[in-house]
Amino acid sequence: MSRYGDGVGMYRTHLFGSPMIIACTPSANKFVLQSDSRFVLNLAPRLPSNRGHKEVESQPIRKQRRLYLQTLPSSILQASRRTASWTPSTIYSWVFLVDLELILSIFQELLFTMHSSVVGKQRPYLDKSWKQGRRYVSTSLVVMWALYYLAKHPQILQKLRDEHMPISKKLKGDFITYEEIASCKYTAKVVEEVIRMANIAAFIFRTAKKDVRLQRIPKGWTVVCWLRYLHTNPEHFEDPMCFNPDRWNEAPKTGSYLVFGGGTRICAGNMFARLQLTIIIHHLAVGYRWKLVNPNVGMSYLPHPKPADEVELDISQI
């Protein structure tokens, strides 16, 4: 950035055989993500994806997000009961196979049952969206990293147990409720730190619909919002590669935390992802103990960073 930047948090380059502009700073990313009149959604050039332009652009994100949030508590809580009895050994593979086949299948049916009058003509679109979303890896990766970091930091796991054990005893086998989830303040900090460290969406792509003169972005050029740079930049997060939930005792600097994107196209499932991870952490913290089989294993980086063994665990019930 110090070599290529010109003071506005952007620099020009070529990637995937195309001219591109890299946006590195909170202000530059905010400008791009909130300027729908200047930029259009673009997917990663020449990278595989099972979500096309027509699918993403055909539905207002606010409507989809509203439907998601209205059905979250009942759907995710019923799913949590069924997942609680699993004893995975390789956490990435387990969540990858279970995640959308289990939780989202329940979520889908409740969505259509509870909001049939609202969904209406959107049923064909949502059917297609769910089918194309199956086996999507984002939740698998973030749960994998949660188990990895908690195995590496047993003192943090103990704090989670201290928070969740009283809740578990009070529930006596019943579902954890949304009110109990909201009361888990330390867990909320752990969830945010896991999401920040996981950096599932490293980049977001936009294409300029017209010349943007102030930022000198030519029409037709792709802008890469480099979110991972924000989340691992020591200017925004002290000792950024250290897993430290207590950093969330204070709010991050404005614009420095964009794990779900920003603007009108912010990820519709951002609260769903947080709830899902919170509930999985609850059941694992109160019901299981685990350690890494290969604590010093190397990393693989494509298509997403993860330990080479996909976090193989020695796990048992408490």
Secondary structure, DSSP 8 states (H G I E B T S, - for coil): -TTT--SSSEEEEEETTEEEEEE-SHHHHHHHHT-TTTEEEE--TT---S--HHHHHTS-HHHHHHHHHHHHHHHHHHHHHHHTT---SBHHHHHHHHIIIIIIHHHHHHHHHHTHHHHGGGHHHHHHHHHHHTT-SHHHHHHHHHHHHHHH-HHHHHHHHHHHHHHHHHHTTS---HHHHHH-HHHHHHHHHHHHHH-S--EEEEEESS-BTTTTB-TT-EEEEEHHHHHT-TTTSSSTTS--GGGGGS---TTS--TT--GGGS-TTHHHHHHHHHHHHHHHHHHEEEEESSTT--EE-SSS-EETTS-BEEEEE-
